[in-house]
């Protein structure tokens, strides 16, 4: 990791801490089949509370009704000291509103992930 990488990771985290909002990412458990019992069980659900940038609606010129819909919002999740990797299918709760992650892209500084650009849909 270079000095620039360290600086960018810190700055993105500082912006989210200053202007961001606490949200809960919910990692939904997966279903596991046990051939010995013939039953399917669901593994536990894990919640992660972190700060993200305030949710921002997409510019109307980007909304195509398919990949980006009218009520979709975008957030940045700082990668510094993150204990999980966001993934499609996770749910994110802002206050009492629940969103699904429908798209996610890591943003790099050199070889390090600086933040995740996440598209959310209700």
Buried (B, 14 or more C-beta within 10 A) or exposed (E): EEEEBBEBBEBBBEBBEEEBBEBBBBBBEEEEEEEEEEEEEEEEEEEBEBBBBEBEEBEEEEBEEEEBBEEBBBBBBBBBEBEEEBEEEBBBBBEEEEBEBBBBEBBEBEEBBBBBBBBBEE
